[in-house]
Amino acid sequence: MRQYFDPNSSDYGSALFATVELLWNGVRWGNNNDPKKEVVIYLLEHKHHLYVAVSDERRGFDLEKTLMEERWIRAKGSYGYGLRVTKSVVDELYSFGDNVVYFRKSIPSSRVR
């Protein structure tokens, strides 16, 4: 019996939101909207967890510093806001200071016969 993620669950929706947000950040901030540059998404499902990595062509950034910045508030929520919301809907959001951002999200599965 195989197990599948339930696309109607709120956990699945949160994972989809986080993936799209990181994709958008890669296009907008990492690649400066340059259509010649690539954003790559890696997905892995393992034991009721979804692991996602999104890479772009930037030189990298300090995720923790960005999340701690106060200027996102002064800029009417535009600076770092998407990363803060993403962090709130996943179990872990992390980076190693390079051009890849990762997250882990627990997602219960449903059994299909």
Accessible surface in RSA format (square Angstrom, percent):
REM  Atomic radii and reference values for relative SASA: ProtOr
REM  Chains: A
REM  Algorithm: Lee & Richards
REM  Probe-radius: 1.40
REM  Slices: 20
REM RES _ NUM      All-atoms   Total-Side   Main-Chain    Non-polar    All polar
REM                ABS   REL    ABS   REL    ABS   REL    ABS   REL    ABS   REL
RES MET A   1   128.49  66.5  48.18  31.9  80.31 191.2  58.74  49.9  69.75  92.4
RES ARG A   2   167.64  70.4 160.39  81.8   7.25  17.3  61.89  84.6 105.75  64.1
RES GLN A   3    73.61  41.2  49.89  36.5  23.72  56.5  17.26  36.7  56.35  42.7
RES TYR A   4    97.12  45.3  92.64  52.7   4.48  11.7  71.85  54.0  25.27  31.2
RES PHE A   5    46.86  23.4  32.32  20.0  14.53  37.8  32.32  19.6  14.53  41.6
RES ASP A   6    51.80  36.3  49.83  49.6   1.97   4.6  10.83  25.5  40.97  40.9
RES PRO A   7    86.68  63.2  71.09  64.8  15.59  56.7  71.09  58.7  15.59  96.9
RES ASN A   8   138.27  95.4 103.82 100.3  34.46  83.0  31.30  75.3 106.98 103.4
RES SER A   9    29.58  25.0  17.62  23.5  11.96  27.6  26.19  55.8   3.39   4.7
RES SER A  10    94.08  79.5  76.18 101.7  17.90  41.2  56.69 120.7  37.39  52.4
RES ASP A  11    40.86  28.6  40.50  40.3   0.36   0.8   0.48   1.1  40.38  40.3
RES TYR A  12    73.02  34.1  72.76  41.4   0.26   0.7  30.56  23.0  42.46  52.3
RES GLY A  13    33.99  41.9   0.00   N/A  33.99  41.9  28.61  78.5   5.38  12.0
RES SER A  14    27.02  22.8  21.65  28.9   5.37  12.4   4.02   8.6  23.00  32.2
RES ALA A  15     1.90   1.7   1.56   2.4   0.33   0.8   1.90   2.7   0.00   0.0
RES LEU A  16   100.09  55.7  95.53  68.3   4.56  11.5  99.27  69.7   0.82   2.2
RES PHE A  17    84.36  42.2  77.90  48.3   6.45  16.8  83.82  50.8   0.53   1.5
RES ALA A  18     0.00   0.0   0.00   0.0   0.00   0.0   0.00   0.0   0.00   0.0
RES THR A  19    17.74  12.6  17.74  18.0   0.00   0.0  14.94  20.1   2.80   4.2
RES VAL A  20    81.53  53.7  81.12  73.4   0.41   1.0  81.31  70.7   0.22   0.6
RES GLU A  21    30.91  17.7  29.26  22.1   1.65   3.9   1.39   2.7  29.52  24.1
RES LEU A  22     4.79   2.7   2.29   1.6   2.50   6.3   2.29   1.6   2.50   6.7
RES LEU A  23    61.73  34.4  61.73  44.2   0.00   0.0  61.73  43.4   0.00   0.0
RES TRP A  24   132.64  53.2 130.09  63.0   2.55   6.0 112.11  59.8  20.53  33.3
RES ASN A  25    16.09  11.1  16.09  15.6   0.00   0.0   6.78  16.3   9.31   9.0
RES GLY A  26     1.15   1.4   0.00   N/A   1.15   1.4   0.98   2.7   0.17   0.4
RES VAL A  27    54.35  35.8  54.24  49.1   0.11   0.3  54.35  47.2   0.00   0.0
RES ARG A  28    81.26  34.1  81.26  41.4   0.00   0.0   5.50   7.5  75.76  45.9
RES TRP A  29   136.03  54.6 119.76  58.0  16.27  38.2 106.53  56.8  29.50  47.9
RES GLY A  30     4.98   6.1   0.00   N/A   4.98   6.1   0.00   0.0   4.98  11.1
RES ASN A  31     2.59   1.8   2.49   2.4   0.10   0.2   1.30   3.1   1.29   1.3
RES ASN A  32   106.51  73.5  89.39  86.4  17.12  41.2  24.43  58.8  82.08  79.3
RES ASN A  33    78.50  54.1  58.87  56.9  19.64  47.3  27.11  65.3  51.39  49.7
RES ASP A  34    50.57  35.4  41.49  41.3   9.08  21.5  15.28  36.0  35.29  35.2
RES PRO A  35   129.55  94.4  91.45  83.4  38.10 138.5 104.03  85.9  25.52 158.6
RES LYS A  36   185.85  90.7 152.38  93.5  33.47  79.7 103.68  93.3  82.17  87.5
RES LYS A  37    80.47  39.3  65.16  40.0  15.31  36.5  29.41  26.5  51.06  54.4
RES GLU A  38   116.83  67.1 111.54  84.4   5.28  12.6  39.01  75.5  77.82  63.5
RES VAL A  39    32.20  21.2   5.38   4.9  26.82  64.6   5.38   4.7  26.82  72.7
RES VAL A  40    56.69  37.3  53.85  48.7   2.84   6.9  56.69  49.3   0.00   0.0
RES ILE A  41    62.56  35.6  36.04  26.8  26.52  63.9  36.04  25.9  26.52  72.0
RES TYR A  42   125.76  58.7 121.23  69.0   4.53  11.8  90.94  68.3  34.83  42.9
RES LEU A  43   116.41  64.8  80.96  57.9  35.45  89.1  81.91  57.5  34.50  92.8
RES LEU A  44   109.75  61.1 106.19  76.0   3.57   9.0 109.65  77.0   0.10   0.3
RES GLU A  45    94.90  54.5  76.31  57.7  18.59  44.3  23.08  44.6  71.82  58.6
RES HIS A  46    93.71  51.2  91.16  63.4   2.54   6.5  56.63  58.4  37.08  43.1
RES LYS A  47   153.34  74.8 136.24  83.6  17.09  40.7  88.74  79.9  64.60  68.8
RES HIS A  48    80.40  43.9  78.53  54.6   1.86   4.8  53.44  55.1  26.96  31.4
RES HIS A  49    47.43  25.9  47.43  33.0   0.00   0.0  35.78  36.9  11.66  13.6
RES LEU A  50    23.42  13.0  23.42  16.8   0.00   0.0  23.42  16.4   0.00   0.0
RES TYR A  51    70.46  32.9  68.87  39.2   1.59   4.1  44.69  33.6  25.77  31.8
RES VAL A  52     2.99   2.0   0.00   0.0   2.99   7.2   1.43   1.2   1.56   4.2
RES ALA A  53    12.82  11.8  12.13  18.7   0.69   1.6  12.13  17.1   0.69   1.8
RES VAL A  54     6.20   4.1   3.56   3.2   2.64   6.4   3.56   3.1   2.64   7.2
RES SER A  55    15.45  13.1  15.06  20.1   0.40   0.9   6.28  13.4   9.18  12.9
RES ASP A  56     7.57   5.3   2.26   2.3   5.31  12.6   1.42   3.3   6.15   6.1
RES GLU A  57    91.30  52.4  64.66  48.9  26.64  63.4  29.93  57.9  61.37  50.1
RES ARG A  58    48.66  20.4  34.16  17.4  14.50  34.5  25.73  35.2  22.93  13.9
RES ARG A  59   228.69  96.0 190.24  97.0  38.45  91.5  80.22 109.6 148.48  90.0
RES GLY A  60    12.28  15.1   0.00   N/A  12.28  15.1   1.82   5.0  10.46  23.4
RES PHE A  61    47.29  23.7  35.33  21.9  11.96  31.1  47.23  28.6   0.06   0.2
RES ASP A  62    79.20  55.5  69.47  69.1   9.73  23.0  26.68  62.8  52.52  52.4
RES LEU A  63     6.06   3.4   3.29   2.4   2.77   7.0   3.29   2.3   2.77   7.4
RES GLU A  64    91.89  52.8  91.07  68.9   0.82   2.0  60.14 116.3  31.75  25.9
RES LYS A  65   130.68  63.8 122.85  75.4   7.83  18.6  71.92  64.7  58.76  62.6
RES THR A  66    18.07  12.9  17.63  17.9   0.44   1.1   8.57  11.5   9.50  14.4
RES LEU A  67     8.75   4.9   7.62   5.5   1.13   2.8   7.62   5.4   1.13   3.0
RES MET A  68   141.52  73.3 129.37  85.6  12.16  28.9 103.00  87.6  38.52  51.0
RES GLU A  69    44.60  25.6  38.95  29.5   5.65  13.5   8.68  16.8  35.92  29.3
RES GLU A  70   101.18  58.1  97.05  73.4   4.13   9.8  50.33  97.3  50.86  41.5
RES ARG A  71   114.33  48.0 113.31  57.8   1.03   2.4  34.34  46.9  79.99  48.5
RES TRP A  72    38.90  15.6  38.90  18.8   0.00   0.0  38.90  20.7   0.00   0.0
RES ILE A  73    97.55  55.5  84.37  62.9  13.18  31.8  86.56  62.3  10.99  29.8
RES ARG A  74   179.39  75.3 147.13  75.0  32.25  76.8  78.55 107.4 100.84  61.1
RES ALA A  75    45.88  42.2  27.92  43.1  17.96  40.9  39.11  55.1   6.77  17.9
RES LYS A  76   197.53  96.4 161.49  99.1  36.04  85.8 115.97 104.4  81.56  86.9
RES GLY A  77    19.22  23.7   0.00   N/A  19.22  23.7  13.36  36.7   5.86  13.1
RES SER A  78    73.96  62.5  53.03  70.8  20.93  48.2  48.41 103.1  25.54  35.8
RES TYR A  79    63.26  29.5  61.33  34.9   1.93   5.0  46.49  34.9  16.78  20.7
RES GLY A  80    13.51  16.7   0.00   N/A  13.51  16.7   5.21  14.3   8.30  18.6
RES TYR A  81   111.39  52.0 111.27  63.3   0.12   0.3  70.06  52.7  41.33  50.9
RES GLY A  82    14.60  18.0   0.00   N/A  14.60  18.0   7.29  20.0   7.32  16.4
RES LEU A  83    13.97   7.8  13.66   9.8   0.31   0.8  13.66   9.6   0.31   0.8
RES ARG A  84    77.08  32.4  68.80  35.1   8.28  19.7  19.00  26.0  58.08  35.2
RES VAL A  85    40.39  26.6  38.47  34.8   1.92   4.6  40.34  35.1   0.05   0.1
RES THR A  86     0.00   0.0   0.00   0.0   0.00   0.0   0.00   0.0   0.00   0.0
RES LYS A  87    93.55  45.6  85.69  52.6   7.86  18.7  55.13  49.6  38.42  40.9
RES SER A  88    88.86  75.1  48.66  64.9  40.20  92.6  48.97 104.3  39.89  55.9
RES VAL A  89    40.94  26.9  33.65  30.5   7.29  17.6  40.91  35.5   0.03   0.1
RES VAL A  90    14.00   9.2   0.09   0.1  13.91  33.5   0.76   0.7  13.24  35.9
RES ASP A  91    65.96  46.2  34.55  34.4  31.41  74.3  12.17  28.6  53.79  53.6
RES GLU A  92    82.17  47.2  75.42  57.1   6.75  16.1  26.82  51.9  55.35  45.2
RES LEU A  93    10.48   5.8   0.00   0.0  10.48  26.3   0.00   0.0  10.48  28.2
RES TYR A  94    73.90  34.5  73.02  41.5   0.87   2.3  46.97  35.3  26.92  33.2
RES SER A  95    24.48  20.7   0.51   0.7  23.96  55.2   0.51   1.1  23.96  33.6
RES PHE A  96   151.65  75.9 117.24  72.6  34.42  89.6 125.73  76.2  25.92  74.2
RES GLY A  97    45.25  55.8   0.00   N/A  45.25  55.8  21.82  59.9  23.43  52.5
RES ASP A  98    55.58  38.9  52.23  52.0   3.34   7.9  31.46  74.1  24.11  24.0
RES ASN A  99    44.63  30.8  43.85  42.4   0.78   1.9   3.48   8.4  41.16  39.8
RES VAL A 100    21.11  13.9  21.00  19.0   0.10   0.2  21.00  18.3   0.10   0.3
RES VAL A 101     4.67   3.1   4.67   4.2   0.00   0.0   4.67   4.1   0.00   0.0
RES TYR A 102    53.77  25.1  53.77  30.6   0.00   0.0  31.23  23.5  22.54  27.8
RES PHE A 103     0.85   0.4   0.00   0.0   0.85   2.2   0.00   0.0   0.85   2.4
RES ARG A 104    52.33  22.0  52.33  26.7   0.00   0.0  11.32  15.5  41.01  24.9
RES LYS A 105    22.90  11.2  22.90  14.0   0.00   0.0   0.02   0.0  22.87  24.4
RES SER A 106    44.89  37.9  42.88  57.2   2.01   4.6  31.99  68.1  12.90  18.1
RES ILE A 107     0.28   0.2   0.00   0.0   0.28   0.7   0.00   0.0   0.28   0.8
RES PRO A 108    80.44  58.6  72.10  65.7   8.34  30.3  77.22  63.8   3.22  20.0
RES SER A 109    32.40  27.4   5.80   7.7  26.60  61.3   5.84  12.4  26.56  37.2
RES SER A 110    48.89  41.3  43.71  58.3   5.17  11.9  39.50  84.1   9.39  13.2
RES ARG A 111   152.51  64.0 123.31  62.9  29.20  69.5  43.77  59.8 108.74  65.9
RES VAL A 112    78.51  51.7  70.46  63.8   8.05  19.4  73.66  64.0   4.85  13.1
RES ARG A 113   240.85 101.1 173.79  88.6  67.06 159.7  95.06 129.9 145.79  88.4
END  Absolute sums over single chains surface
CHAIN  1 A     7538.5       6249.9       1288.6       4242.6       3295.9
END  Absolute sums over all chains
TOTAL          7538.5       6249.9       1288.6       4242.6       3295.9
